Amino acid sequence: MNINKVLKRMREEEKKSGKTPTIPDTIQPKQKMRGDSGFHAKANSQEGAARQRSMGNRNIKPAKSK
């Protein structure tokens, strides 16, 4: 369970019982950044990969004559 949810439930229970909260509302724990959470590829990424390769090769390929 997420630490923020646990803290929120603790605060709600303390409010119901009439106790003063021991943890201030302004302090929030820092969340860890995960490197794999930013990019999610589509199910079939071959089309996008082919397009990206062709765009990357534009400077290298000679111009096609019509």
PQR file with spaces between the fields and no chain letter, atoms N, CA, C, O and H, PARSE charges and radii, in Angstrom:
ATOM       1  N    MET     1       0.849   -1.178    0.000 -0.4000 1.5000
ATOM       2  CA   MET     1       0.000    0.000    0.000 -0.0000 2.0000
ATOM       3  C    MET     1       0.895    1.241    0.000  0.5500 1.7000
ATOM       4  O    MET     1       1.986    1.231    0.571 -0.5500 1.4000
ATOM       5  N    ASN     2       0.439    2.267   -0.621 -0.4000 1.5000
ATOM       6  CA   ASN     2       1.202    3.498   -0.729 -0.0000 2.0000
ATOM       7  C    ASN     2       1.284    4.197    0.630  0.5500 1.7000
ATOM       8  O    ASN     2       0.313    4.212    1.387 -0.5500 1.4000
ATOM       9  H    ASN     2      -0.447    2.275   -1.084  0.4000 1.0000
ATOM      10  N    ILE     3       2.432    4.764    0.928 -0.4000 1.5000
ATOM      11  CA   ILE     3       2.647    5.414    2.235 -0.0000 2.0000
ATOM      12  C    ILE     3       1.710    6.602    2.427  0.5500 1.7000
ATOM      13  O    ILE     3       1.279    6.878    3.546 -0.5500 1.4000
ATOM      14  H    ILE     3       3.221    4.751    0.313  0.4000 1.0000
ATOM      15  N    ASN     4       1.393    7.306    1.343 -0.4000 1.5000
ATOM      16  CA   ASN     4       0.485    8.454    1.468 -0.0000 2.0000
ATOM      17  C    ASN     4      -0.919    8.012    1.878  0.5500 1.7000
ATOM      18  O    ASN     4      -1.589    8.693    2.654 -0.5500 1.4000
ATOM      19  H    ASN     4       1.743    7.083    0.433  0.4000 1.0000
ATOM      20  N    LYS     5      -1.359    6.867    1.354 -0.4000 1.5000
ATOM      21  CA   LYS     5      -2.681    6.355    1.722 -0.0000 2.0000
ATOM      22  C    LYS     5      -2.707    5.939    3.182  0.5500 1.7000
ATOM      23  O    LYS     5      -3.692    6.168    3.885 -0.5500 1.4000
ATOM      24  H    LYS     5      -0.815    6.313    0.724  0.4000 1.0000
ATOM      25  N    VAL     6      -1.618    5.324    3.637 -0.4000 1.5000
ATOM      26  CA   VAL     6      -1.538    4.904    5.035 -0.0000 2.0000
ATOM      27  C    VAL     6      -1.588    6.119    5.952  0.5500 1.7000
ATOM      28  O    VAL     6      -2.314    6.125    6.946 -0.5500 1.4000
ATOM      29  H    VAL     6      -0.818    5.138    3.067  0.4000 1.0000
ATOM      30  N    LEU     7      -0.808    7.152    5.614 -0.4000 1.5000
ATOM      31  CA   LEU     7      -0.801    8.367    6.436 -0.0000 2.0000
ATOM      32  C    LEU     7      -2.170    9.040    6.443  0.5500 1.7000
ATOM      33  O    LEU     7      -2.615    9.553    7.469 -0.5500 1.4000
ATOM      34  H    LEU     7      -0.218    7.147    4.807  0.4000 1.0000
ATOM      35  N    LYS     8      -2.830    9.034    5.292 -0.4000 1.5000
ATOM      36  CA   LYS     8      -4.157    9.651    5.206 -0.0000 2.0000
ATOM      37  C    LYS     8      -5.155    8.907    6.088  0.5500 1.7000
ATOM      38  O    LYS     8      -5.957    9.531    6.783 -0.5500 1.4000
ATOM      39  H    LYS     8      -2.469    8.617    4.457  0.4000 1.0000
ATOM      40  N    ARG     9      -5.106    7.581    6.060 -0.4000 1.5000
ATOM      41  CA   ARG     9      -6.015    6.795    6.908 -0.0000 2.0000
ATOM      42  C    ARG     9      -5.713    7.013    8.381  0.5500 1.7000
ATOM      43  O    ARG     9      -6.632    7.069    9.197 -0.5500 1.4000
ATOM      44  H    ARG     9      -4.455    7.074    5.495  0.4000 1.0000
ATOM      45  N    MET    10      -4.435    7.138    8.733 -0.4000 1.5000
ATOM      46  CA   MET    10      -4.070    7.391   10.128 -0.0000 2.0000
ATOM      47  C    MET    10      -4.625    8.734   10.587  0.5500 1.7000
ATOM      48  O    MET    10      -5.137    8.852   11.701 -0.5500 1.4000
ATOM      49  H    MET    10      -3.688    7.093    8.070  0.4000 1.0000
ATOM      50  N    ARG    11      -4.520    9.753    9.720 -0.4000 1.5000
ATOM      51  CA   ARG    11      -5.049   11.084   10.071 -0.0000 2.0000
ATOM      52  C    ARG    11      -6.560   11.032   10.256  0.5500 1.7000
ATOM      53  O    ARG    11      -7.097   11.628   11.190 -0.5500 1.4000
ATOM      54  H    ARG    11      -4.104    9.658    8.815  0.4000 1.0000
ATOM      55  N    GLU    12      -7.251   10.312    9.358 -0.4000 1.5000
ATOM      56  CA   GLU    12      -8.710   10.216    9.464 -0.0000 2.0000
ATOM      57  C    GLU    12      -9.126    9.504   10.745  0.5500 1.7000
ATOM      58  O    GLU    12     -10.092    9.910   11.392 -0.5500 1.4000
ATOM      59  H    GLU    12      -6.815    9.828    8.599  0.4000 1.0000
ATOM      60  N    GLU    13      -8.420    8.462   11.114 -0.4000 1.5000
ATOM      61  CA   GLU    13      -8.741    7.749   12.348 -0.0000 2.0000
ATOM      62  C    GLU    13      -8.467    8.612   13.577  0.5500 1.7000
ATOM      63  O    GLU    13      -9.209    8.556   14.557 -0.5500 1.4000
ATOM      64  H    GLU    13      -7.635    8.132   10.589  0.4000 1.0000
ATOM      65  N    GLU    14      -7.401    9.409   13.522 -0.4000 1.5000
ATOM      66  CA   GLU    14      -7.100   10.292   14.648 -0.0000 2.0000
ATOM      67  C    GLU    14      -8.142   11.395   14.782  0.5500 1.7000
ATOM      68  O    GLU    14      -8.486   11.801   15.892 -0.5500 1.4000
ATOM      69  H    GLU    14      -6.798    9.454   12.725  0.4000 1.0000
ATOM      70  N    LYS    15      -8.642   11.877   13.649 -0.4000 1.5000
ATOM      71  CA   LYS    15      -9.691   12.897   13.703 -0.0000 2.0000
ATOM      72  C    LYS    15     -10.973   12.321   14.305  0.5500 1.7000
ATOM      73  O    LYS    15     -11.663   12.994   15.070 -0.5500 1.4000
ATOM      74  H    LYS    15      -8.362   11.548   12.747  0.4000 1.0000
ATOM      75  N    LYS    16     -11.288   11.072   13.954 -0.4000 1.5000
ATOM      76  CA   LYS    16     -12.486   10.432   14.490 -0.0000 2.0000
ATOM      77  C    LYS    16     -12.371   10.208   15.991  0.5500 1.7000
ATOM      78  O    LYS    16     -13.348   10.363   16.723 -0.5500 1.4000
ATOM      79  H    LYS    16     -10.727   10.525   13.332  0.4000 1.0000
ATOM      80  N    SER    17     -11.176    9.842   16.449 -0.4000 1.5000
ATOM      81  CA   SER    17     -11.002    9.553   17.875 -0.0000 2.0000
ATOM      82  C    SER    17     -10.782   10.822   18.700  0.5500 1.7000
ATOM      83  O    SER    17     -10.858   10.776   19.928 -0.5500 1.4000
ATOM      84  H    SER    17     -10.382    9.717   15.854  0.4000 1.0000
ATOM      85  N    GLY    18     -10.510   11.952   18.044 -0.4000 1.5000
ATOM      86  CA   GLY    18     -10.335   13.211   18.754 -0.0000 2.0000
ATOM      87  C    GLY    18      -8.906   13.496   19.173  0.5500 1.7000
ATOM      88  O    GLY    18      -8.659   14.481   19.869 -0.5500 1.4000
ATOM      89  H    GLY    18     -10.449   11.989   17.046  0.4000 1.0000
ATOM      90  N    LYS    19      -7.965   12.671   18.771 -0.4000 1.5000
ATOM      91  CA   LYS    19      -6.564   12.906   19.110 -0.0000 2.0000
ATOM      92  C    LYS    19      -5.969   13.938   18.159  0.5500 1.7000
ATOM      93  O    LYS    19      -6.475   14.153   17.058 -0.5500 1.4000
ATOM      94  H    LYS    19      -8.165   11.871   18.206  0.4000 1.0000
ATOM      95  N    THR    20      -4.890   14.571   18.603 -0.4000 1.5000
ATOM      96  CA   THR    20      -4.184   15.505   17.730 -0.0000 2.0000
ATOM      97  C    THR    20      -3.246   14.704   16.835  0.5500 1.7000
ATOM      98  O    THR    20      -2.606   13.761   17.299 -0.5500 1.4000
ATOM      99  H    THR    20      -4.479   14.396   19.497  0.4000 1.0000
ATOM     100  N    PRO    21      -3.159   15.062   15.576 -0.5600 1.5000
ATOM     101  CA   PRO    21      -2.284   14.303   14.677  0.2800 2.0000
ATOM     102  C    PRO    21      -0.809   14.513   15.027  0.5500 1.7000
ATOM     103  O    PRO    21      -0.381   15.626   15.332 -0.5500 1.4000
ATOM     104  N    THR    22      -0.053   13.435   14.978 -0.4000 1.5000
ATOM     105  CA   THR    22       1.373   13.527   15.279 -0.0000 2.0000
ATOM     106  C    THR    22       2.186   13.883   14.045  0.5500 1.7000
ATOM     107  O    THR    22       3.304   14.385   14.163 -0.5500 1.4000
ATOM     108  H    THR    22      -0.400   12.531   14.730  0.4000 1.0000
ATOM     109  N    ILE    23       1.631   13.628   12.852 -0.4000 1.5000
ATOM     110  CA   ILE    23       2.339   13.917   11.609 -0.0000 2.0000
ATOM     111  C    ILE    23       1.689   15.140   10.968  0.5500 1.7000
ATOM     112  O    ILE    23       0.491   15.114   10.686 -0.5500 1.4000
ATOM     113  H    ILE    23       0.723   13.221   12.756  0.4000 1.0000
ATOM     114  N    PRO    24       2.448   16.212   10.730 -0.5600 1.5000
ATOM     115  CA   PRO    24       1.855   17.398   10.087  0.2800 2.0000
ATOM     116  C    PRO    24       1.413   17.092    8.660  0.5500 1.7000
ATOM     117  O    PRO    24       1.972   16.218    7.998 -0.5500 1.4000
ATOM     118  N    ASP    25       0.404   17.823    8.199 -0.4000 1.5000
ATOM     119  CA   ASP    25      -0.123   17.603    6.855 -0.0000 2.0000
ATOM     120  C    ASP    25       0.831   18.087    5.771  0.5500 1.7000
ATOM     121  O    ASP    25       0.762   17.613    4.637 -0.5500 1.4000
ATOM     122  H    ASP    25      -0.051   18.533    8.737  0.4000 1.0000
ATOM     123  N    THR    26       1.711   19.015    6.095 -0.4000 1.5000
ATOM     124  CA   THR    26       2.568   19.606    5.072 -0.0000 2.0000
ATOM     125  C    THR    26       3.748   18.719    4.708  0.5500 1.7000
ATOM     126  O    THR    26       4.307   18.876    3.623 -0.5500 1.4000
ATOM     127  H    THR    26       1.767   19.401    7.016  0.4000 1.0000
ATOM     128  N    ILE    27       4.146   17.799    5.566 -0.4000 1.5000
ATOM     129  CA   ILE    27       5.297   16.949    5.281 -0.0000 2.0000
ATOM     130  C    ILE    27       4.847   15.758    4.452  0.5500 1.7000
ATOM     131  O    ILE    27       3.977   14.989    4.860 -0.5500 1.4000
ATOM     132  H    ILE    27       3.691   17.671    6.447  0.4000 1.0000
ATOM     133  N    GLN    28       5.456   15.620    3.279 -0.4000 1.5000
ATOM     134  CA   GLN    28       5.155   14.497    2.417 -0.0000 2.0000
ATOM     135  C    GLN    28       6.461   13.797    2.079  0.5500 1.7000
ATOM     136  O    GLN    28       7.451   14.463    1.776 -0.5500 1.4000
ATOM     137  H    GLN    28       6.162   16.245    2.948  0.4000 1.0000
ATOM     138  N    PRO    29       6.489   12.485    2.124 -0.5600 1.5000
ATOM     139  CA   PRO    29       7.732   11.779    1.796  0.2800 2.0000
ATOM     140  C    PRO    29       8.056   11.898    0.316  0.5500 1.7000
ATOM     141  O    PRO    29       7.160   11.964   -0.525 -0.5500 1.4000
ATOM     142  N    LYS    30       9.338   11.925    0.011 -0.4000 1.5000
ATOM     143  CA   LYS    30       9.763   12.004   -1.383 -0.0000 2.0000
ATOM     144  C    LYS    30       9.568   10.650   -2.041  0.5500 1.7000
ATOM     145  O    LYS    30       9.895    9.607   -1.475 -0.5500 1.4000
ATOM     146  H    LYS    30      10.066   11.872    0.695  0.4000 1.0000
ATOM     147  N    GLN    31       9.029   10.694   -3.247 -0.4000 1.5000
ATOM     148  CA   GLN    31       8.808    9.448   -3.966 -0.0000 2.0000
ATOM     149  C    GLN    31      10.019    9.157   -4.840  0.5500 1.7000
ATOM     150  O    GLN    31      10.630   10.070   -5.397 -0.5500 1.4000
ATOM     151  H    GLN    31       8.764   11.541   -3.706  0.4000 1.0000
ATOM     152  N    LYS    32      10.356    7.894   -4.955 -0.4000 1.5000
ATOM     153  CA   LYS    32      11.500    7.492   -5.761 -0.0000 2.0000
ATOM     154  C    LYS    32      11.124    7.559   -7.235  0.5500 1.7000
ATOM     155  O    LYS    32      10.020    7.183   -7.629 -0.5500 1.4000
ATOM     156  H    LYS    32       9.860    7.153   -4.503  0.4000 1.0000
ATOM     157  N    MET    33      12.060    8.043   -8.038 -0.4000 1.5000
ATOM     158  CA   MET    33      11.849    8.096   -9.473 -0.0000 2.0000
ATOM     159  C    MET    33      12.325    6.788  -10.086  0.5500 1.7000
ATOM     160  O    MET    33      13.455    6.358   -9.856 -0.5500 1.4000
ATOM     161  H    MET    33      12.957    8.349   -7.718  0.4000 1.0000
ATOM     162  N    ARG    34      11.470    6.172  -10.852 -0.4000 1.5000
ATOM     163  CA   ARG    34      11.848    4.936  -11.530 -0.0000 2.0000
ATOM     164  C    ARG    34      12.129    5.251  -12.990  0.5500 1.7000
ATOM     165  O    ARG    34      11.362    5.967  -13.635 -0.5500 1.4000
ATOM     166  H    ARG    34      10.551    6.521  -11.038  0.4000 1.0000
ATOM     167  N    GLY    35      13.206    4.729  -13.501 -0.4000 1.5000
ATOM     168  CA   GLY    35      13.594    5.007  -14.876 -0.0000 2.0000
ATOM     169  C    GLY    35      12.681    4.375  -15.904  0.5500 1.7000
ATOM     170  O    GLY    35      12.545    4.906  -17.006 -0.5500 1.4000
ATOM     171  H    GLY    35      13.829    4.148  -12.977  0.4000 1.0000
ATOM     172  N    ASP    36      12.055    3.264  -15.579 -0.4000 1.5000
ATOM     173  CA   ASP    36      11.235    2.575  -16.565 -0.0000 2.0000
ATOM     174  C    ASP    36       9.790    3.054  -16.581  0.5500 1.7000
ATOM     175  O    ASP    36       8.991    2.530  -17.357 -0.5500 1.4000
ATOM     176  H    ASP    36      12.166    2.833  -14.684  0.4000 1.0000
ATOM     177  N    SER    37       9.429    4.019  -15.765 -0.4000 1.5000
ATOM     178  CA   SER    37       8.033    4.433  -15.692 -0.0000 2.0000
ATOM     179  C    SER    37       7.681    5.528  -16.694  0.5500 1.7000
ATOM     180  O    SER    37       6.504    5.861  -16.829 -0.5500 1.4000
ATOM     181  H    SER    37      10.078    4.445  -15.135  0.4000 1.0000
ATOM     182  N    GLY    38       8.657    6.104  -17.404 -0.4000 1.5000
ATOM     183  CA   GLY    38       8.383    7.234  -18.279 -0.0000 2.0000
ATOM     184  C    GLY    38       7.925    6.863  -19.669  0.5500 1.7000
ATOM     185  O    GLY    38       7.073    7.550  -20.233 -0.5500 1.4000
ATOM     186  H    GLY    38       9.614    5.834  -17.295  0.4000 1.0000
ATOM     187  N    PHE    39       8.460    5.802  -20.241 -0.4000 1.5000
ATOM     188  CA   PHE    39       8.181    5.468  -21.636 -0.0000 2.0000
ATOM     189  C    PHE    39       7.488    4.123  -21.718  0.5500 1.7000
ATOM     190  O    PHE    39       7.964    3.137  -21.155 -0.5500 1.4000
ATOM     191  H    PHE    39       9.153    5.244  -19.782  0.4000 1.0000
ATOM     192  N    HIS    40       6.362    4.081  -22.419 -0.4000 1.5000
ATOM     193  CA   HIS    40       5.651    2.827  -22.640 -0.0000 2.0000
ATOM     194  C    HIS    40       5.455    2.662  -24.139  0.5500 1.7000
ATOM     195  O    HIS    40       4.755    3.457  -24.765 -0.5500 1.4000
ATOM     196  H    HIS    40       5.976    4.882  -22.876  0.4000 1.0000
ATOM     197  N    ALA    41       6.064    1.643  -24.714 -0.4000 1.5000
ATOM     198  CA   ALA    41       5.939    1.400  -26.145 -0.0000 2.0000
ATOM     199  C    ALA    41       4.579    0.796  -26.460  0.5500 1.7000
ATOM     200  O    ALA    41       3.956    0.161  -25.610 -0.5500 1.4000
ATOM     201  H    ALA    41       6.632    0.997  -24.205  0.4000 1.0000
ATOM     202  N    LYS    42       4.132    1.000  -27.684 -0.4000 1.5000
ATOM     203  CA   LYS    42       2.879    0.402  -28.123 -0.0000 2.0000
ATOM     204  C    LYS    42       3.085   -1.089  -28.348  0.5500 1.7000
ATOM     205  O    LYS    42       4.213   -1.582  -28.349 -0.5500 1.4000
ATOM     206  H    LYS    42       4.639    1.516  -28.375  0.4000 1.0000
ATOM     207  N    ALA    43       1.983   -1.796  -28.537 -0.4000 1.5000
ATOM     208  CA   ALA    43       2.056   -3.248  -28.708 -0.0000 2.0000
ATOM     209  C    ALA    43       2.909   -3.613  -29.918  0.5500 1.7000
ATOM     210  O    ALA    43       3.785   -4.472  -29.814 -0.5500 1.4000
ATOM     211  H    ALA    43       1.066   -1.396  -28.536  0.4000 1.0000
ATOM     212  N    ASN    44       2.668   -2.971  -31.074 -0.4000 1.5000
ATOM     213  CA   ASN    44       3.457   -3.225  -32.272 -0.0000 2.0000
ATOM     214  C    ASN    44       4.267   -1.975  -32.560  0.5500 1.7000
ATOM     215  O    ASN    44       3.761   -1.027  -33.161 -0.5500 1.4000
ATOM     216  H    ASN    44       1.956   -2.273  -31.158  0.4000 1.0000
ATOM     217  N    SER    45       5.514   -1.969  -32.137 -0.4000 1.5000
ATOM     218  CA   SER    45       6.331   -0.773  -32.307 -0.0000 2.0000
ATOM     219  C    SER    45       7.235   -0.872  -33.524  0.5500 1.7000
ATOM     220  O    SER    45       8.099   -0.016  -33.714 -0.5500 1.4000
ATOM     221  H    SER    45       5.925   -2.739  -31.649  0.4000 1.0000
ATOM     222  N    GLN    46       7.058   -1.900  -34.359 -0.4000 1.5000
ATOM     223  CA   GLN    46       7.929   -2.064  -35.527 -0.0000 2.0000
ATOM     224  C    GLN    46       7.695   -0.959  -36.557  0.5500 1.7000
ATOM     225  O    GLN    46       8.638   -0.507  -37.207 -0.5500 1.4000
ATOM     226  H    GLN    46       6.356   -2.595  -34.205  0.4000 1.0000
ATOM     227  N    GLU    47       6.443   -0.522  -36.708 -0.4000 1.5000
ATOM     228  CA   GLU    47       6.142    0.533  -37.676 -0.0000 2.0000
ATOM     229  C    GLU    47       6.807    1.840  -37.266  0.5500 1.7000
ATOM     230  O    GLU    47       7.407    2.523  -38.096 -0.5500 1.4000
ATOM     231  H    GLU    47       5.677   -0.888  -36.180  0.4000 1.0000
ATOM     232  N    GLY    48       6.701    2.182  -36.010 -0.4000 1.5000
ATOM     233  CA   GLY    48       7.335    3.403  -35.526 -0.0000 2.0000
ATOM     234  C    GLY    48       8.844    3.314  -35.592  0.5500 1.7000
ATOM     235  O    GLY    48       9.513    4.308  -35.874 -0.5500 1.4000
ATOM     236  H    GLY    48       6.213    1.628  -35.336  0.4000 1.0000
ATOM     237  N    ALA    49       9.396    2.121  -35.331 -0.4000 1.5000
ATOM     238  CA   ALA    49      10.843    1.946  -35.392 -0.0000 2.0000
ATOM     239  C    ALA    49      11.335    2.101  -36.824  0.5500 1.7000
ATOM     240  O    ALA    49      12.387    2.697  -37.054 -0.5500 1.4000
ATOM     241  H    ALA    49       8.853    1.314  -35.102  0.4000 1.0000
ATOM     242  N    ALA    50      10.590    1.572  -37.786 -0.4000 1.5000
ATOM     243  CA   ALA    50      10.977    1.710  -39.191 -0.0000 2.0000
ATOM     244  C    ALA    50      10.918    3.173  -39.619  0.5500 1.7000
ATOM     245  O    ALA    50      11.792    3.644  -40.346 -0.5500 1.4000
ATOM     246  H    ALA    50       9.736    1.087  -37.599  0.4000 1.0000
ATOM     247  N    ARG    51       9.896    3.886  -39.174 -0.4000 1.5000
ATOM     248  CA   ARG    51       9.779    5.303  -39.514 -0.0000 2.0000
ATOM     249  C    ARG    51      10.924    6.099  -38.903  0.5500 1.7000
ATOM     250  O    ARG    51      11.481    6.989  -39.545 -0.5500 1.4000
ATOM     251  H    ARG    51       9.185    3.503  -38.584  0.4000 1.0000
ATOM     252  N    GLN    52      11.274    5.777  -37.660 -0.4000 1.5000
ATOM     253  CA   GLN    52      12.352    6.495  -36.999 -0.0000 2.0000
ATOM     254  C    GLN    52      13.685    6.227  -37.692  0.5500 1.7000
ATOM     255  O    GLN    52      14.514    7.127  -37.824 -0.5500 1.4000
ATOM     256  H    GLN    52      10.821    5.054  -37.138  0.4000 1.0000
ATOM     257  N    ARG    53      13.886    4.997  -38.130 -0.4000 1.5000
ATOM     258  CA   ARG    53      15.126    4.682  -38.846 -0.0000 2.0000
ATOM     259  C    ARG    53      15.185    5.436  -40.160  0.5500 1.7000
ATOM     260  O    ARG    53      16.242    5.939  -40.540 -0.5500 1.4000
ATOM     261  H    ARG    53      13.212    4.265  -38.023  0.4000 1.0000
ATOM     262  N    SER    54      14.050    5.522  -40.868 -0.4000 1.5000
ATOM     263  CA   SER    54      14.060    6.216  -42.153 -0.0000 2.0000
ATOM     264  C    SER    54      14.281    7.715  -41.947  0.5500 1.7000
ATOM     265  O    SER    54      14.932    8.357  -42.771 -0.5500 1.4000
ATOM     266  H    SER    54      13.191    5.113  -40.560  0.4000 1.0000
ATOM     267  N    MET    55      13.751    8.278  -40.866 -0.4000 1.5000
ATOM     268  CA   MET    55      13.980    9.700  -40.602 -0.0000 2.0000
ATOM     269  C    MET    55      15.429    9.939  -40.202  0.5500 1.7000
ATOM     270  O    MET    55      15.996   10.984  -40.520 -0.5500 1.4000
ATOM     271  H    MET    55      13.222    7.756  -40.197  0.4000 1.0000
ATOM     272  N    GLY    56      16.029    8.984  -39.512 -0.4000 1.5000
ATOM     273  CA   GLY    56      17.416    9.136  -39.108 -0.0000 2.0000
ATOM     274  C    GLY    56      18.371    9.019  -40.269  0.5500 1.7000
ATOM     275  O    GLY    56      19.474    9.565  -40.223 -0.5500 1.4000
ATOM     276  H    GLY    56      15.568    8.135  -39.253  0.4000 1.0000
ATOM     277  N    ASN    57      17.963    8.310  -41.318 -0.4000 1.5000
ATOM     278  CA   ASN    57      18.833    8.102  -42.474 -0.0000 2.0000
ATOM     279  C    ASN    57      18.668    9.181  -43.535  0.5500 1.7000
ATOM     280  O    ASN    57      19.297    9.086  -44.589 -0.5500 1.4000
ATOM     281  H    ASN    57      17.068    7.866  -41.354  0.4000 1.0000
ATOM     282  N    ARG    58      17.868   10.178  -43.307 -0.4000 1.5000
ATOM     283  CA   ARG    58      17.624   11.199  -44.334 -0.0000 2.0000
ATOM     284  C    ARG    58      18.892   11.954  -44.708  0.5500 1.7000
ATOM     285  O    ARG    58      19.069   12.327  -45.868 -0.5500 1.4000
ATOM     286  H    ARG    58      17.357   10.255  -42.451  0.4000 1.0000
ATOM     287  N    ASN    59      19.763   12.180  -43.756 -0.4000 1.5000
ATOM     288  CA   ASN    59      20.983   12.935  -44.050 -0.0000 2.0000
ATOM     289  C    ASN    59      22.020   12.073  -44.756  0.5500 1.7000
ATOM     290  O    ASN    59      22.919   12.606  -45.407 -0.5500 1.4000
ATOM     291  H    ASN    59      19.620   11.877  -42.814  0.4000 1.0000
ATOM     292  N    ILE    60      21.917   10.767  -44.642 -0.4000 1.5000
ATOM     293  CA   ILE    60      22.933    9.867  -45.188 -0.0000 2.0000
ATOM     294  C    ILE    60      22.545    9.375  -46.579  0.5500 1.7000
ATOM     295  O    ILE    60      23.409    9.245  -47.446 -0.5500 1.4000
ATOM     296  H    ILE    60      21.187   10.333  -44.113  0.4000 1.0000
ATOM     297  N    LYS    61      21.273    9.101  -46.804 -0.4000 1.5000
ATOM     298  CA   LYS    61      20.827    8.534  -48.079 -0.0000 2.0000
ATOM     299  C    LYS    61      20.958    9.561  -49.206  0.5500 1.7000
ATOM     300  O    LYS    61      20.714   10.749  -48.993 -0.5500 1.4000
ATOM     301  H    LYS    61      20.571    9.206  -46.100  0.4000 1.0000
ATOM     302  N    PRO    62      21.338    9.114  -50.390 -0.5600 1.5000
ATOM     303  CA   PRO    62      21.335   10.040  -51.537  0.2800 2.0000
ATOM     304  C    PRO    62      19.902   10.336  -51.975  0.5500 1.7000
ATOM     305  O    PRO    62      18.994    9.545  -51.720 -0.5500 1.4000
ATOM     306  N    ALA    63      19.707   11.456  -52.621 -0.4000 1.5000
ATOM     307  CA   ALA    63      18.373   11.849  -53.071 -0.0000 2.0000
ATOM     308  C    ALA    63      17.907   10.908  -54.173  0.5500 1.7000
ATOM     309  O    ALA    63      18.680   10.529  -55.053 -0.5500 1.4000
ATOM     310  H    ALA    63      20.445   12.099  -52.828  0.4000 1.0000
ATOM     311  N    LYS    64      16.628   10.538  -54.112 -0.4000 1.5000
ATOM     312  CA   LYS    64      16.074    9.650  -55.138 -0.0000 2.0000
ATOM     313  C    LYS    64      15.722   10.467  -56.377  0.5500 1.7000
ATOM     314  O    LYS    64      15.140   11.546  -56.275 -0.5500 1.4000
ATOM     315  H    LYS    64      16.000   10.846  -53.397  0.4000 1.0000
ATOM     316  N    SER    65      16.079    9.947  -57.539 -0.4000 1.5000
ATOM     317  CA   SER    65      15.720   10.642  -58.777 -0.0000 2.0000
ATOM     318  C    SER    65      14.376   10.124  -59.259  0.5500 1.7000
ATOM     319  O    SER    65      14.082    8.936  -59.128 -0.5500 1.4000
ATOM     320  H    SER    65      16.552    9.070  -57.622  0.4000 1.0000
ATOM     321  N    LYS    66      13.565   11.004  -59.813 -0.4000 1.5000
ATOM     322  CA   LYS    66      12.226   10.625  -60.266 -0.0000 2.0000
ATOM     323  C    LYS    66      12.233   10.207  -61.705  0.5500 1.7000
ATOM     324  O    LYS    66      11.187    9.855  -62.251 -0.5500 1.4000
ATOM     325  H    LYS    66      13.804   11.970  -59.919  0.4000 1.0000
